[in-house]
Amino acid sequence: MVTFDQFKAMALALPEAHEQPTWEEITLRVGKKIFAMGSPESGRVCVKASKEDQAELLAAAPEVYSFAPYVGRHGWVLVALAEVDGEELGELLTEAWRSVAPKRLHSQVDQG
C-alpha cells in the first residue's frame, strides 16, 4: 500500500519535478510536461507509460492497474494505491519521468 503523500514524495524526488494543480487534480511535471497525476481523495493515481508497458501491467495485475480514462489510449495507467507495491510504483514513476524529462537530467537518476 502506498499513500497519496508517499506517491507525491516519490515523484517530487525526481530531478526538476514539481506539482501543479490542474483539472481539480495535482499534476506532477517536468517543465510543462505531465508524467503523473491524481488527487488524495480518489485512492488512485494516473501515471504515464508506454503502450507496451501498459499492456503488460494490465495483464499482470488487473487488481492494481487499469486503463486510464481519456489518456489510456496513449499508454497511461490508473494505479490503485491500496494495492500497488511501493518499489514497483517508484520504478513506474521513474520511467514516466524519464519519458518527459530532458535527456540532460537522465544521468542524475541513472547515478542514483
Phi, psi and omega per residue, in radians:
M1 nan 2.432 3.108
V2 -2.244 2.359 3.068
T3 -1.462 2.865 3.090
F4 -1.083 -0.691 3.135
D5 -1.115 -0.659 3.079
Q6 -1.155 -0.747 3.082
F7 -0.991 -0.865 -3.110
K8 -1.106 -0.715 3.132
A9 -1.114 -0.705 3.103
M10 -1.058 -0.786 -3.110
A11 -1.170 -0.759 -3.092
L12 -1.268 -0.246 3.082
A13 -1.325 -0.238 3.132
L14 -1.360 2.552 -3.060
P15 -0.956 2.261 3.080
E16 1.069 0.271 3.060
A17 -1.331 2.505 3.092
H18 -2.584 2.842 3.123
E19 -1.856 2.637 3.093
Q20 -2.585 2.123 3.081
P21 -1.153 2.267 -3.137
T22 -2.655 2.463 3.065
W23 0.902 0.682 -3.123
E24 1.107 0.297 3.079
E25 -2.279 2.900 3.017
I26 -1.665 2.158 3.057
T27 -1.769 2.466 3.106
L28 -1.899 2.228 -2.932
R29 -2.375 2.816 2.871
V30 -2.129 2.051 -2.988
G31 1.090 -2.188 3.119
K32 -1.762 -0.008 -3.044
K33 -1.611 2.216 -3.118
I34 -1.462 2.357 3.033
F35 -2.104 -0.220 3.079
A36 -2.838 2.776 3.120
M37 -2.813 2.830 3.093
G38 2.981 -3.140 3.068
S39 -2.368 2.552 -3.058
P40 -1.019 -0.552 -3.043
E41 -1.333 -0.401 -2.949
S42 -1.384 -0.473 -3.078
G43 1.382 0.011 3.107
R44 -2.351 2.660 3.049
V45 -2.270 2.827 -3.124
C46 -2.033 2.268 -3.061
V47 -2.268 2.386 3.116
K48 -1.197 2.370 3.086
A49 -2.564 2.848 3.027
S50 -1.295 2.805 3.112
K51 -1.083 -0.614 3.123
E52 -1.165 -0.806 3.117
D53 -1.126 -0.683 3.109
Q54 -1.010 -0.847 -3.128
A55 -1.058 -0.733 3.131
E56 -1.135 -0.773 -3.122
L57 -1.123 -0.796 -3.135
L58 -1.110 -0.668 3.138
A59 -1.263 -0.675 -3.054
A60 -1.362 -0.621 -3.047
A61 -2.549 1.236 -3.103
P62 -1.133 -0.308 3.086
E63 -1.358 -0.285 -3.122
V64 -1.826 -0.756 -3.013
Y65 -2.014 2.477 3.059
S66 -2.506 2.897 -3.129
F67 -1.199 2.177 -3.107
A68 -1.331 2.368 3.072
P69 -1.123 2.598 3.101
Y70 1.231 -0.906 -3.043
V71 -1.862 -0.003 3.137
G72 -1.023 -0.581 3.139
R73 -1.131 -0.247 3.093
H74 -1.757 0.075 3.092
G75 1.895 -0.179 -3.097
W76 -1.110 2.564 3.114
V77 -2.190 2.561 2.959
L78 -1.553 2.412 -3.112
V79 -2.109 2.172 3.071
A80 -1.384 1.934 -3.062
L81 -1.094 -0.557 -3.133
A82 -1.225 -0.328 -3.053
E83 -1.901 -0.355 -2.987
V84 -1.397 2.542 3.015
D85 -1.364 2.320 -3.086
G86 -1.035 -0.724 3.141
E87 -1.147 -0.726 3.120
E88 -1.124 -0.711 3.100
L89 -1.126 -0.688 3.094
G90 -1.047 -0.731 3.108
E91 -1.154 -0.724 3.121
L92 -1.109 -0.746 3.093
L93 -1.104 -0.714 3.127
T94 -1.092 -0.747 3.112
E95 -1.171 -0.664 3.086
A96 -1.105 -0.791 3.103
W97 -1.043 -0.804 -3.115
R98 -1.039 -0.570 -3.103
S99 -1.229 -0.328 -3.136
V100 -2.073 -0.283 -3.083
A101 -1.329 2.571 3.055
P102 -1.059 2.535 -3.097
K103 -0.990 -0.540 -3.126
R104 -1.074 -0.372 3.139
L105 -1.565 -0.340 -3.045
H106 -0.979 -0.683 -3.104
S107 -1.108 -0.478 3.120
Q108 -1.144 -0.542 3.110
V109 -1.503 -0.669 -3.129
D110 -1.079 -0.587 3.139
Q111 -1.317 -0.441 -3.079
G112 -1.351 nan nan
